[in-house]
Amino acid sequence: MVYPIIIYYFVFLHSLIMNDFSKINKLEEDDFYFTPEGYKVFTEKYLLKRGYCCQNGCRHCPYGFDKSKGRIVKK
């Protein structure tokens, strides 16, 4: 039997973590734009604010990732 207090504790921790996560990752108006096709494109400002390269070949990647080579290329 799982004790109800343990379940409540984990629900409480999860809500705290998700609340902090959403505060940190709020998108501002100039963090992205939509293409005519409806895709969300992140700006260089947002990608720098995020702090790391996702290696997906973003259109405005400030880290120099080259998707065709699969690595970060120094500029």
Contacts in CASP RR format, 6 or more apart in sequence:
PFRMAT RR
TARGET T0000
AUTHOR 0000-0000-0000
METHOD contacts of the structure
MODEL  1
MVYPIIIYYFVFLHSLIMNDFSKINKLEEDDFYFTPEGYKVFTEKYLLKR
GYCCQNGCRHCPYGFDKSKGRIVKK
27 46 0 8 1.000
28 46 0 8 1.000
30 43 0 8 1.000
30 45 0 8 1.000
31 42 0 8 1.000
31 43 0 8 1.000
31 45 0 8 1.000
31 46 0 8 1.000
31 49 0 8 1.000
32 40 0 8 1.000
32 41 0 8 1.000
32 42 0 8 1.000
32 43 0 8 1.000
32 46 0 8 1.000
33 40 0 8 1.000
33 41 0 8 1.000
33 43 0 8 1.000
34 40 0 8 1.000
34 41 0 8 1.000
35 41 0 8 1.000
41 58 0 8 1.000
41 59 0 8 1.000
41 60 0 8 1.000
42 50 0 8 1.000
42 58 0 8 1.000
42 60 0 8 1.000
43 60 0 8 1.000
44 60 0 8 1.000
44 61 0 8 1.000
44 62 0 8 1.000
47 53 0 8 1.000
47 58 0 8 1.000
47 60 0 8 1.000
47 61 0 8 1.000
47 62 0 8 1.000
47 63 0 8 1.000
48 62 0 8 1.000
52 63 0 8 1.000
53 61 0 8 1.000
53 63 0 8 1.000
53 64 0 8 1.000
53 65 0 8 1.000
53 72 0 8 1.000
55 65 0 8 1.000
55 67 0 8 1.000
55 70 0 8 1.000
56 67 0 8 1.000
57 65 0 8 1.000
57 67 0 8 1.000
58 65 0 8 1.000
63 72 0 8 1.000
64 72 0 8 1.000
64 73 0 8 1.000
64 74 0 8 1.000
64 75 0 8 1.000
65 71 0 8 1.000
65 72 0 8 1.000
65 73 0 8 1.000
66 72 0 8 1.000
66 73 0 8 1.000
END
